[in-house]
């Protein structure tokens, strides 16, 4: 298993962000981590990235503790993480200096595909900043990609470009966990669907099994949330 969680709980004071999560993800899958805002998706991804720790339970990523596997994980947080004064070239150099697996040719390709402008981060729109951050994350040759809301706030054209970039980036020996609360248009990308609601795991199923039952990912998402 590339990801293994057993009885994982996360509390912030009296607030329980995650409740007893049990989850195992084999290598090579593209997983849709679905749920409404506040469901615990970002908290779970931060734990898998080694940037936060569970209050209780067991977490293993790539056979070890997440914080010991950070060099093998490419994480796109939902919060913005680039300095306003940075240009795309400066951001590229920064990432290349941090991560030996960062591919500059790959970044140049993604930069063009995602239509990122050549101007400082502070002069970009939110969508442009997110596309730049995604290009930086996908340019790495990581074993596990953790992408928090890469489609959030995007117009239809940008969403299509991002989905195409995700499909081209995925390789059979890598895994992706992509969180979103906007399922439309993305469900064909997911091989597996994990759905959180109020910090609890309410669905964990292969996307093909849903289709065999005559259900789309979007339909199941709405049923669980209703």
N, C-alpha and C positions, 0 to 999 in steps of 0.2 A: 504494500500500500504506500502510495506517495503521501497520503494524508490519513492520519488515524486519530480520532478523538473518542474518548470514553468518559462519560459522565461529566462533561465540561460545563462548568457554571462560572459566570462572571457577574460580580456585583460592584456597583458604584454606590457606596453607602448603603442605603436601604433599597436602592433600585437594582432589580435583577435583570441585567441585560441579556444574559443567556442562561437557560435552565436545562441542565442535564443532557447536553448534546452528545449523542453517539453517532459517529459518522466514519466511514472508511471509503477512500477514493483510490482506485488503482491508477497506475501510471498510464498516460496516453489519452485520458478523457478530457473533453471540454464540458465543464459543469456550469449550468446556470444556477446561481445562488439568488433565489427570488424572494420577494417579500416587500411589504409596504415600508414606507419610511418609519424608522424606529423599531424595526423587527429584530435588529441585532446583526445585520449583515456586515456592517463596517467593523463592529466589535470582533466578530469572528475572523474576518480577514486580517485585522491587526494582530490577533493572537497567532494566526498561522504565519504571519510575516515576522514574528518574534519581536514586535514592537509593544506588545501588551502581554500580560500574563493572566491565566485563568485564576479565579479565586479557589477553585477546586477542580479535580479531574486530571486526565492524562492527555497530553497533546504530543504527537510525533509528526514530523514533516521530513520526508526523505530519509527516514530511518533514524532520526535523532531529534534533539531539541530544536525548535524553530530558530532560536537565537544563534545556534551553532551552524545553521544552514542558510544564513542570510545571503552568502555569496552565490547561492544556487537559486535564489528566489528573486524575481522581478516584481515589485509591488507598485501599483498605481493607486495612491490614496485618493479618497474623494476630496479631501481638502487640498488647496493649492500649495505647492511646495517649491515653486521657482521664484527667485528674487526678481522684483520689478525691473531692475536695471539690466538684467541679463538679456542678451540677444540669443537667438537660436544657436549661433556658432559658439558662443560662450557656454551655453547649456550643454552643447555636444561635447566640448572640451572637458567640462566639469565631470560629466558622466563617464567619459572615456578614461579620465584619471582615476575615478573611483572603482570602476568595474573592468577587469581585463577582458570580459566576454562581450563588451560593448562593441557593436559593429558599425563603423562609421559609414561604410557603403550602404548597409541596411538602413541606417538612420536617414541618409540622403534620399533613399527610395521612399521611405515612409513619409518623410517631410513633404515630398512632392505629391504623393498619393493622397495625403490628408489635407492638402492645400493650406499648409501653415505659412503665414506671411513672414517676410524678412524684416521684422521690426522688434524693438525691445518688448519684453513680456508685459511691462506696465502699459504699453500702448495697444495691446491686443484685447479683443473681446474675451468674455469668459469661455466661449466655445473654442476660440482660437488657442487660448492657453491650455485648455483640456486636450486639444488635438496635439499640441506640442508635447505635453507631458506623456501622452499615450505613445507618440512616436519614439520618445526617449525610452520608455519602458519596454516597448516591443523590439527595439534595436538590440537588446541584450540576447545572448544565446543561453537563456536560463532553462533550468529543468522544470520550474513551476512559475507560472504567471498568475498573480493575484491582482485582478483588475476591479476596482471599486467604482461602479457607476460610470463606465466609459461612454455610455450612450446618453447620459443625463443632460438635458437641456439642449440637445442637438436638433438641428433642422433635418428634414427627411434626406436631403442630399448628403449632409455630413454623416448621418447614421449609416447610409449605404456605403460610404467610403470607409467608415470605421469597421463595419462588418466584413467588408472585402479584405481589409488589412488584417483582421483577426484570422480569417480563414487562411490567408497566405502565410501567416506567421506560424500557425500551429503545425507541429510535426508529430509523427506518431510516438516518438519517445518523450515528448513533453506533455505537460498537462496545463490546463487553464481553468481557473475558477473565476467566473465573471458575475459580479453582482449587478442586479438591476431591478427596478420596479416598473420598467417599461418593456413589456414582453413583446409587443407587436413588432414584427419584422426580424426579431432576433431568435425566435424559437427554433428555426431550422439549423442554427449553429450548435445547439446544445445536444449532446449525447445523453446527458443525465440532468435531472432536475431536482434541486434541493430547495425546499420552500420553508422559510421561517415566518413565524407569526408570534409576536409578543415574546420573543426570545426562545421560543420552543420550535423544535423540528417537527413539522406537521406533514411533510412529504419528502420522500427520497426514492426516486424511481427512474428507470431508464426511459428516455424519451420515446424510444421505439415501442416500449410496452404501453405507453399512453396512446400512441397512434393505433396500435392493434385494438385497443378498447374503443377506438373511435373518438378519442379526445385529443384536442390540441393543447399545447402548453398554456396558451392564453385562456382557454376555457377552464382548465383545472385551476389556474391561478385565481380566476374570478370566483369559482365555486368555493375554494378554500377561504377566501377573504370575505365572502358574503355571509 
